[in-house]
């Protein structure tokens, strides 16, 4: 199916089309994505409304989308794309919007801890080659300055073997660090072009 390319040069829809090769113009607002979303009730905008805002190409709508909680609440469960008759890949769009929201410093104030968790999660994988729960908890709690909130849970988790003090060793950790380096370099190169 041909993609529509009627975007304004500086619109968020144009950036999505250019960077992730998805046309938001393909969405005809059937609402199946929103009807199937398991967390739509917690979002400030439904997935279909996010796409509608992007389709308008109005700067104030682009700004509202980037400042929304919706892009951070999306679980990337892919229920939306499974239901979409046009196969609009909303999880990829949400990933792009999260990156742009951070880059343009337009994140919603209530999602700071979600961003801290994302960073802590990726850091523990970069450091250890896989998820190390104890490292994740320590990194996240340090970033959020919320060190004591879940302290009462620790003894029970240790007792059941849910938290290991030392991470499991993974072969070729250097290769995993290299993947992060490549991704970081690609993002820097795209930022320079823009």
C-alpha positions as CSV (number, residue, x, y, z in Angstrom):
1,X,0.0,0.0,0.0
2,X,1.5,3.4,-0.9
3,X,2.2,5.7,2.0
4,X,0.9,9.2,2.2
5,X,3.6,11.8,2.4
6,X,1.8,15.1,2.8
7,X,3.6,16.2,5.9
8,X,4.8,19.6,6.9
9,X,8.6,19.7,7.0
10,X,8.8,20.5,10.7
11,X,5.9,18.4,12.0
12,X,6.3,15.4,14.3
13,X,4.5,13.3,11.8
14,X,7.1,14.1,9.2
15,X,9.9,13.1,11.7
16,X,8.2,9.8,12.4
17,X,7.9,9.1,8.7
18,X,11.5,10.0,8.1
19,X,13.1,8.2,11.1
20,X,11.0,5.1,11.6
21,X,9.3,4.9,8.2
22,X,5.8,4.8,9.5
23,X,3.1,7.0,8.1
24,X,0.5,8.2,10.7
25,X,-1.7,9.2,7.7
26,X,-2.5,5.5,7.3
27,X,-4.6,5.5,10.4
28,X,-8.3,6.1,9.6
29,X,-9.4,6.4,13.2
30,X,-11.3,3.1,13.6
31,X,-10.4,3.1,17.3
32,X,-9.5,-0.6,17.5
33,X,-6.1,0.3,19.0
34,X,-7.7,2.2,21.9
35,X,-10.4,-0.4,22.4
36,X,-7.8,-3.2,22.8
37,X,-5.3,-1.2,24.9
38,X,-5.0,-2.8,28.4
39,X,-4.0,0.4,30.1
40,X,-6.0,3.1,28.1
41,X,-7.9,4.1,31.2
42,X,-4.6,5.4,32.8
43,X,-3.5,7.4,29.8
44,X,-4.2,11.1,29.3
45,X,-4.7,10.5,25.5
46,X,-5.8,7.2,23.9
47,X,-3.5,5.7,21.3
48,X,-6.0,6.7,18.5
49,X,-6.1,10.3,19.8
50,X,-2.3,10.4,19.8
51,X,-2.3,9.4,16.1
52,X,-5.1,12.0,15.4
53,X,-3.1,14.7,17.1
54,X,-0.1,13.8,15.0
55,X,-2.2,13.8,11.8
56,X,-3.3,17.4,12.4
57,X,0.4,18.5,12.2
58,X,-0.4,21.4,14.5
59,X,2.6,22.4,16.6
60,X,0.4,22.7,19.8
61,X,-0.9,19.1,19.2
62,X,2.7,17.8,18.6
63,X,3.7,19.5,21.8
64,X,0.7,18.0,23.7
65,X,1.7,14.5,22.5
66,X,5.4,15.0,23.6
67,X,4.3,16.2,27.0
68,X,1.7,13.5,27.5
69,X,1.9,10.6,30.0
70,X,0.5,8.3,27.3
71,X,3.8,7.8,25.5
72,X,5.4,6.6,28.8
73,X,2.5,4.5,30.0
74,X,2.5,2.4,26.7
75,X,3.6,-1.1,27.5
76,X,4.6,-1.9,23.9
77,X,2.4,-5.1,24.3
78,X,1.5,-4.7,20.6
79,X,-2.2,-5.4,21.1
80,X,-2.8,-2.2,19.1
81,X,-0.9,-3.4,16.0
82,X,-2.5,-6.8,16.2
83,X,-5.9,-5.2,16.0
84,X,-5.1,-2.4,13.5
85,X,-6.5,-3.1,10.0
86,X,-3.8,-0.8,8.6
87,X,-1.0,-2.3,10.7
88,X,0.2,1.1,12.0
89,X,3.0,0.2,14.4
90,X,2.0,2.3,17.4
91,X,4.7,0.8,19.8
92,X,7.5,2.0,17.5
93,X,5.8,5.4,17.2
94,X,5.6,5.5,21.0
95,X,9.3,4.6,21.3
96,X,10.2,7.4,18.9
97,X,8.0,9.9,20.8
98,X,9.7,9.0,24.1
99,X,13.1,9.7,22.6
100,X,11.9,13.0,21.1
101,X,10.3,14.0,24.4
102,X,13.6,13.5,26.2
103,X,15.7,15.1,23.5
104,X,13.4,18.2,23.3
105,X,13.1,18.3,27.1
106,X,9.3,18.0,27.0
107,X,8.6,15.1,29.3
108,X,5.6,15.2,31.6
109,X,6.7,16.0,35.2
110,X,4.9,12.9,36.5
111,X,6.9,10.4,34.5
112,X,10.4,11.3,35.8
113,X,10.6,8.0,37.7
114,X,9.6,6.0,34.6
115,X,12.5,7.6,32.8
116,X,14.8,6.9,35.7
117,X,13.7,3.2,35.6
118,X,14.3,3.0,31.9
119,X,17.8,4.3,32.3
120,X,18.6,2.1,35.3
121,X,17.3,-1.0,33.4
122,X,19.4,-0.3,30.3
123,X,22.5,0.5,32.5
124,X,22.3,-2.8,34.3
125,X,22.1,-4.6,31.0
126,X,25.0,-2.6,29.6
127,X,27.1,-3.2,32.7
128,X,26.3,-6.9,33.2
129,X,25.2,-8.2,29.8
130,X,21.8,-9.2,31.2
131,X,19.4,-8.0,33.9
132,X,20.7,-8.0,37.4
133,X,17.8,-7.3,39.7
134,X,19.8,-6.0,42.7
135,X,21.8,-3.7,40.4
136,X,18.6,-2.5,38.8
137,X,17.0,-1.7,42.2
138,X,20.2,0.1,43.5
139,X,20.6,2.1,40.3
140,X,16.9,3.1,40.2
141,X,16.6,3.9,43.9
142,X,19.8,6.1,43.7
143,X,18.4,7.9,40.7
144,X,14.9,8.5,42.3
145,X,16.4,9.3,45.7
146,X,13.8,7.0,47.2
147,X,16.2,4.6,49.0
148,X,14.0,3.4,51.9
149,X,10.5,3.0,50.4
150,X,10.7,-0.7,49.6
151,X,13.3,-1.7,52.2
152,X,10.9,-3.9,54.1
153,X,10.5,-6.1,51.0
154,X,14.2,-6.9,50.8
155,X,14.5,-9.7,53.4
156,X,11.7,-11.7,51.9
157,X,13.0,-11.3,48.4
158,X,16.5,-12.4,49.5
159,X,15.0,-15.4,51.4
160,X,13.1,-16.5,48.2
161,X,16.2,-16.0,46.0
162,X,14.6,-13.2,44.0
163,X,17.6,-10.9,44.6
164,X,21.2,-12.0,44.0
165,X,24.0,-9.8,45.4
166,X,26.3,-10.6,42.5
167,X,25.2,-10.7,38.9
168,X,25.5,-13.9,36.8
169,X,28.4,-13.9,34.5
170,X,27.6,-13.5,30.8
171,X,29.9,-14.4,27.9
172,X,30.9,-11.6,25.6
173,X,29.9,-8.7,27.7
174,X,32.1,-6.5,25.5
175,X,29.8,-7.3,22.5
176,X,26.8,-6.1,24.4
177,X,28.5,-2.9,25.4
178,X,29.4,-2.5,21.7
179,X,25.7,-2.7,20.8
180,X,25.0,0.2,23.2
181,X,27.9,2.1,21.6
182,X,26.6,1.6,18.1
183,X,23.1,2.7,19.2
184,X,24.5,5.8,20.9
185,X,26.5,6.7,17.8
186,X,23.5,6.3,15.5
187,X,21.4,8.6,17.7
188,X,24.2,11.2,17.8
189,X,24.5,11.1,14.0
190,X,20.8,11.6,13.6
191,X,20.8,14.6,16.0
192,X,23.7,16.2,14.0
193,X,21.7,15.9,10.8
194,X,18.7,17.5,12.3
